[in-house]
Amino acid sequence: MSRSTDAPPLHEASEASELTARSKIMATPRVLRPLRNPAYRWLAAALVASMVGAGIWMVALVWQIVAIGGGAAELSLVAGASAIGMLLTTLLGGALADRIPQRRILIVVEVVRAASVGAVALLALAGTLDVWHLTVVAFVGGVMAGLYYPAYSALLPSVLPEDELLAANGFEGMARPVLMQAGGPALASALIAISSPGAALAIAALTGVVAAVCLRRVPDQPLRGERASGTRHPAVALLVDVRDGFSYMVRTPWLLGTLAFASLLILIIMGPFEVLVPFVIKDVAGGGPEGHALVLAAFGIGGAVGSMVVASLRLPRRYLTVMNLLWGLGCLPLVVFGLTDQVWVMALAAFAVGAAFNGGVVIWGTLLQRRVPPEMLGRVSSLDFFVSLAFMPVSMAFAGPAGEGLGLPMVFLIAGIAPLVIGVVAIVAARMRRDELVHPLDVTEPADSEAVGAAPEREPEKALA
């Protein structure tokens, strides 16, 4: 049968179809474009379930300890067990993520989380729960968290193309404060009000089942990058991998400079924000728990907004400079906590800190996924996570004595100004402004050009020679 003379030529029809597809892509908001990918939709659904479960666990744990007659000491014991579990496994988790398909690690994590939390939920509902049960489960949860973050960070670039990683990190940065700091805790509070902490724990366990089911729908991705084969014992090989991760960090200036800055940043600001802000609200502003909740909510909302804004834009040309300055300048509003006695002003300052900090985190996650060699990404992500865990308790331990010895205004003045100074020093010392020009990441998206690819990564010691 002959083709109608009114029909356009086949090549023109193909071009029209391609243009229509491109227009639909461009019409989708940048931050939502990764959700067009079916594999990422399932991965994101699993992450959402996991975040909600974590938010429920945080609130249910406190009130479950209260329900069995415990107090602050018991809560500290359980929280400490979780932190120890994470510290023990984070670095090994990165090495495992570079050797084992990351999806499988995530499934194991969610299954173990569902089983362990489900066990304490049953004990709680049966009235036979003790603090040591919660301590063991918190330790197991910390171990699983140490495995989760490196595996997820290494899996994401296998699921999405490079030009959608910034949007995906922004979407997740927006979802994390909304779900872990608002949605999950609110659901836990409602469940405790109408039933019991045990019921909330049961729902937290159910979120692990949902996450595992969603992860099963994500196609198994082959490990990215090349690995040298060897005859070492598996345990020795893992330790060698961890050592190689440290070696890569040391010989990569932009990575070493940023992690050093981040370590000092956490050391300087986390203690004052977590430990001293409640006392500023109580003793200076005359507020109470509702004022503290307002400040924390403002910080979380700011984080969500900052993540959304950064994810809606292109990756900046000067991505290393912008990222570090966001963290440095974003700490300046902390000075406000030492100068004002108005809770609403503190809330505005917390919003600004959250927005800048999370905006920088979105760039940081994308930077790791695009510039770190694929076979090293799990280990570098675990180093990033380890830095946060290692310096947070130290910062909290020093915050109280510093507040009493120096006074609250001086502590918050240091917390506000010192990170900016350190950030600028890191940018200069690690020669980041030159490095980001040698390795540009602001590539044209596929919708704008047919031939798109990230600039090839050079050997770090050669790139800055």
C-alpha positions in Angstrom: 0.0 0.0 0.0 1.5 3.3 -1.0 2.1 6.1 1.4 -0.2 9.2 1.1 1.3 12.1 -0.7 0.0 14.3 2.2 2.0 12.5 4.8 5.4 14.1 5.8 8.6 12.2 4.9 9.7 9.7 7.5 12.8 11.6 8.5 10.7 14.8 9.1 8.2 12.8 11.2 11.1 11.4 13.3 12.5 14.8 13.8 9.1 16.2 14.8 8.6 13.4 17.3 12.1 14.0 18.8 11.4 17.7 19.1 8.1 16.9 20.9 9.8 14.6 23.3 12.5 17.3 24.0 9.8 19.9 24.6 8.1 17.7 27.2 11.4 17.1 28.9 12.1 20.9 29.0 8.5 21.5 30.3 9.2 19.3 33.3 10.6 21.3 36.3 14.4 20.5 36.6 14.1 19.1 40.1 11.4 16.6 39.1 13.1 15.3 35.9 14.8 12.3 37.6 11.4 11.0 38.5 10.7 10.3 34.8 13.2 7.4 35.2 11.2 4.3 36.5 14.3 2.8 38.3 14.8 6.1 40.2 11.1 6.3 41.1 11.4 3.0 42.9 14.7 4.0 44.5 13.2 7.4 45.6 10.2 5.6 47.0 12.5 3.3 49.0 14.3 6.3 50.3 11.1 8.1 51.3 9.9 5.0 53.2 13.3 4.8 55.0 13.2 8.4 55.9 9.7 8.2 57.3 10.7 5.1 59.3 13.7 7.0 60.7 11.5 9.9 61.8 9.1 7.6 63.5 11.9 5.7 65.3 13.4 8.9 66.7 10.1 9.9 68.5 8.9 6.4 69.3 12.2 5.5 70.9 12.0 8.4 73.4 8.5 7.7 74.5 9.0 4.0 74.6 11.9 4.5 77.0 9.7 6.7 79.1 6.9 4.1 79.0 9.2 1.4 80.5 10.4 3.8 83.3 13.6 5.1 81.7 14.9 8.6 81.5 17.8 10.7 80.0 20.5 8.3 81.0 18.8 5.4 79.3 18.2 7.5 76.2 21.8 8.5 76.1 22.8 4.8 76.3 20.6 3.8 73.4 21.7 6.8 71.3 25.3 6.1 72.1 24.9 2.5 70.9 23.6 3.8 67.6 26.5 6.2 67.1 29.1 3.5 68.0 27.5 1.2 65.4 27.8 3.8 62.7 31.4 4.7 63.5 32.4 1.0 63.5 31.0 0.2 60.1 31.0 3.4 58.0 34.4 3.0 56.5 34.0 -0.7 55.9 30.6 0.1 54.4 32.2 2.2 51.8 34.7 -0.6 50.8 31.8 -3.0 50.6 29.8 -0.6 48.4 32.7 -0.6 45.9 32.8 -4.4 45.8 29.2 -5.6 46.1 26.2 -4.4 44.0 24.9 -1.6 46.1 21.2 -2.5 45.6 21.8 -5.8 47.4 23.4 -4.0 50.3 20.4 -1.6 50.6 17.9 -4.5 50.5 19.8 -6.3 53.3 19.9 -3.1 55.3 16.1 -2.6 55.1 15.3 -6.2 55.8 17.5 -6.2 58.9 16.0 -2.9 60.0 12.5 -4.2 59.6 13.2 -7.4 61.5 15.1 -5.8 64.4 12.6 -2.9 64.9 9.7 -5.3 64.4 11.1 -7.5 67.2 11.2 -4.7 69.7 7.7 -3.6 68.6 6.4 -7.0 69.4 8.1 -7.0 72.8 6.7 -3.5 73.5 3.2 -4.6 72.6 3.6 -7.7 74.8 4.8 -5.6 77.7 8.2 -7.4 78.0 10.5 -4.8 76.5 13.6 -3.7 78.4 16.2 -1.0 77.8 18.8 -3.5 76.7 16.6 -4.7 73.9 16.4 -1.1 72.5 20.2 -0.7 73.0 20.9 -3.8 70.9 18.5 -2.8 68.2 19.9 0.8 68.2 23.4 -0.6 67.7 22.2 -2.8 64.9 20.5 0.2 63.3 23.7 2.2 63.6 25.6 -0.6 61.9 23.0 -0.7 59.1 23.2 3.1 58.7 26.9 2.9 58.3 26.3 0.5 55.4 23.4 2.4 53.9 24.8 5.9 53.0 27.9 4.8 51.0 25.9 2.2 49.1 23.1 4.6 48.2 25.6 7.3 47.2 27.4 4.9 44.9 24.2 3.5 43.4 22.6 6.8 42.4 25.0 7.5 39.5 24.3 4.0 38.1 20.6 4.8 37.9 20.6 8.3 36.6 22.6 10.2 33.9 25.1 12.8 35.1 22.9 15.8 34.1 20.1 14.7 36.5 22.2 14.0 39.6 22.0 17.6 40.9 18.2 17.5 40.7 18.1 14.1 42.4 20.3 15.2 45.2 18.2 18.3 45.6 15.0 16.3 45.7 16.4 14.1 48.4 17.8 17.1 50.3 14.3 18.6 50.2 12.6 15.4 51.3 15.0 14.6 54.2 14.0 17.4 56.5 10.3 17.3 55.5 10.1 13.5 56.2 12.6 12.9 58.9 12.1 16.0 61.0 8.4 16.7 60.3 6.4 13.9 58.6 7.8 10.9 60.4 7.8 12.5 63.9 4.2 13.8 63.3 3.0 10.3 62.3 4.8 8.8 65.4 3.1 11.4 67.7 -0.3 10.6 66.3 0.2 6.8 66.7 1.4 7.2 70.2 -1.6 9.4 71.1 -4.1 7.0 69.7 -2.3 3.8 70.7 1.2 3.4 72.1 4.9 3.7 71.4 4.9 0.0 70.5 2.4 0.7 67.7 4.6 3.4 66.3 7.6 1.1 66.4 5.6 -1.5 64.4 4.8 1.1 61.7 8.5 2.0 61.7 9.3 -1.7 61.0 6.7 -1.7 58.3 8.5 1.1 56.5 11.5 -1.1 56.2 9.4 -3.8 54.5 8.0 -1.2 52.1 11.6 0.1 51.3 12.8 -3.4 50.7 9.9 -4.2 48.3 10.6 -0.9 46.4 14.3 -1.7 46.1 13.5 -5.1 44.7 11.9 -3.2 41.7 15.1 -1.3 41.0 17.1 -3.2 38.3 20.4 -4.6 39.6 23.2 -2.3 38.4 26.7 -3.7 37.5 29.5 -2.2 39.5 31.0 0.8 37.8 34.7 1.2 37.1 37.6 -1.3 36.9 39.0 -3.2 39.9 42.2 -5.1 40.1 41.8 -8.7 40.8 43.9 -10.2 43.7 44.3 -13.2 45.9 44.1 -11.5 49.3 41.8 -12.7 52.0 38.5 -10.8 51.8 38.9 -9.2 55.2 42.4 -8.0 54.3 41.2 -6.8 50.9 38.5 -4.7 52.6 41.1 -3.1 54.9 43.3 -2.4 51.9 40.4 -0.8 50.1 39.8 1.5 53.1 43.4 2.4 53.0 43.2 3.2 49.3 40.2 5.4 50.0 42.3 7.5 52.5 45.2 7.6 50.0 42.9 8.9 47.2 41.6 11.6 49.6 45.1 12.7 50.6 46.3 13.0 47.0 43.2 14.8 45.7 43.4 18.5 46.8 39.8 19.6 46.3 38.5 16.6 48.3 41.0 16.8 51.1 40.4 20.6 51.4 36.7 20.3 51.5 36.6 17.4 54.0 39.1 19.3 56.2 36.8 22.4 56.1 33.7 20.3 56.7 35.4 18.6 59.7 36.2 22.0 61.3 32.8 23.3 60.3 31.0 20.6 62.2 33.3 20.9 65.2 32.6 24.6 65.4 28.9 24.9 64.8 27.1 21.7 65.7 27.6 21.9 69.4 26.4 25.5 69.7 23.4 24.8 67.6 22.4 21.5 69.2 23.4 22.2 72.8 23.4 26.0 73.4 20.4 27.2 71.3 17.8 25.7 73.7 19.4 27.6 76.6 19.5 30.8 74.6 15.8 30.4 73.9 15.1 29.6 77.6 17.4 32.0 79.4 17.7 34.9 77.0 14.4 34.9 75.1 12.3 33.5 77.9 10.9 30.9 75.6 10.2 27.2 76.0 9.8 24.0 74.0 7.5 25.6 71.5 10.2 28.2 70.7 12.8 25.5 70.3 10.5 23.6 68.0 9.9 26.7 66.0 13.7 27.2 65.5 14.2 23.6 64.5 11.3 23.7 62.1 12.7 26.9 60.5 16.0 25.2 60.1 14.4 22.1 58.4 12.2 24.2 56.2 15.2 26.3 55.2 17.1 23.2 54.3 14.2 22.0 52.1 14.0 25.4 50.3 17.7 25.6 49.8 17.8 22.1 48.4 15.0 22.9 46.0 16.5 26.2 44.8 19.9 24.7 44.1 18.4 21.6 42.4 16.2 23.9 40.1 19.3 25.6 38.7 22.3 24.5 36.7 25.4 23.4 38.5 27.4 26.6 39.0 30.5 27.1 36.9 32.5 27.8 40.0 31.0 24.8 41.9 33.8 24.3 44.4 33.9 28.0 45.3 30.1 28.4 45.5 29.7 25.2 47.6 32.3 26.2 50.2 31.1 29.8 50.3 27.6 28.7 50.9 28.7 26.8 54.0 31.0 29.6 55.2 28.6 32.5 54.5 25.6 30.3 55.7 27.1 30.2 59.2 27.1 34.0 59.6 23.4 34.1 60.8 24.5 32.1 63.8 25.9 35.4 65.2 22.2 36.4 65.7 21.7 33.8 68.4 24.2 35.7 70.6 22.7 39.2 69.9 18.9 38.9 70.0 16.3 38.0 72.6 13.5 37.4 70.0 12.7 33.8 69.1 11.2 34.8 65.7 14.5 36.5 64.8 16.4 33.3 65.8 13.9 31.3 63.6 14.8 33.5 60.6 18.5 33.0 61.3 18.0 29.2 61.5 16.1 29.3 58.2 19.0 31.0 56.5 21.5 28.6 58.0 19.5 25.6 56.9 19.0 26.9 53.4 22.7 27.7 52.8 24.0 24.5 54.4 21.6 22.1 52.5 22.2 24.0 49.3 25.9 23.3 49.6 25.2 19.7 50.5 23.3 19.2 47.2 26.3 20.5 45.2 28.6 18.3 47.3 26.7 15.1 46.7 26.6 15.8 43.0 30.3 16.7 42.9 31.3 13.4 44.6 29.1 11.4 42.1 30.6 13.1 39.1 34.2 13.6 39.9 35.2 10.6 42.1 36.2 7.5 40.1 33.2 5.1 40.1 35.2 2.3 41.7 36.2 4.7 44.6 32.8 6.4 45.2 31.6 4.2 48.0 34.8 4.7 50.0 34.9 8.4 49.5 31.2 8.7 50.5 31.9 6.8 53.6 34.8 9.1 54.5 32.4 12.0 54.1 29.8 10.3 56.4 32.6 9.4 58.9 33.7 13.0 59.2 30.2 14.1 60.2 29.9 11.3 62.8 33.4 11.7 64.3 33.3 15.4 65.1 29.7 15.9 66.1 30.0 14.4 69.6 33.3 16.3 70.2 31.6 19.5 69.3 28.7 18.8 71.6 31.0 17.9 74.5 32.9 21.2 74.2 29.8 23.5 73.6 28.7 23.6 77.2 32.0 24.5 78.8 32.7 27.0 76.0 29.3 28.7 76.6 30.1 29.0 80.4 33.7 30.1 79.9 33.4 32.5 77.0 29.7 33.5 77.2 27.0 32.7 74.7 27.5 35.9 72.5 31.2 35.1 72.0 30.6 31.4 71.2 28.0 32.3 68.6 30.3 35.0 67.2 33.0 32.4 66.7 30.6 29.9 65.3 29.3 32.5 62.8 32.6 34.0 61.6 35.2 31.2 61.9 33.7 28.9 59.2 33.8 31.7 56.6 37.5 32.3 57.3 38.3 28.6 57.2 36.3 28.1 54.0 38.2 30.9 52.2 41.5 29.4 53.4 40.4 25.9 52.1 39.5 27.4 48.7 42.9 29.1 48.4 45.1 26.3 49.9 43.5 23.6 47.8 43.6 25.8 44.7 40.0 25.1 44.1 39.4 28.0 41.8 41.9 26.6 39.3 40.7 23.0 39.8 37.1 23.8 38.9 38.2 25.4 35.7 40.3 22.4 34.8 37.3 20.1 35.5 34.1 21.9 34.3 30.8 20.3 35.3 28.4 22.8 33.9 27.7 20.7 30.8 24.8 21.2 28.4 21.8 19.0 29.1 20.7 16.4 26.5 17.6 18.4 25.8 19.7 21.3 24.5 22.3 19.3 22.7 22.6 15.8 21.2 26.2 15.3 22.2 26.6 15.7 26.0 29.2 14.3 28.4 31.0 15.3 31.5 34.6 16.4 31.1 36.9 13.5 31.6 38.5 13.5 35.1 42.2 13.8 35.1 44.6 12.3 37.6 44.4 14.7 40.6 48.1 15.1 40.9 48.3 16.0 37.2 45.3 18.3 37.1 46.8 20.9 39.4 50.4 20.6 38.2 
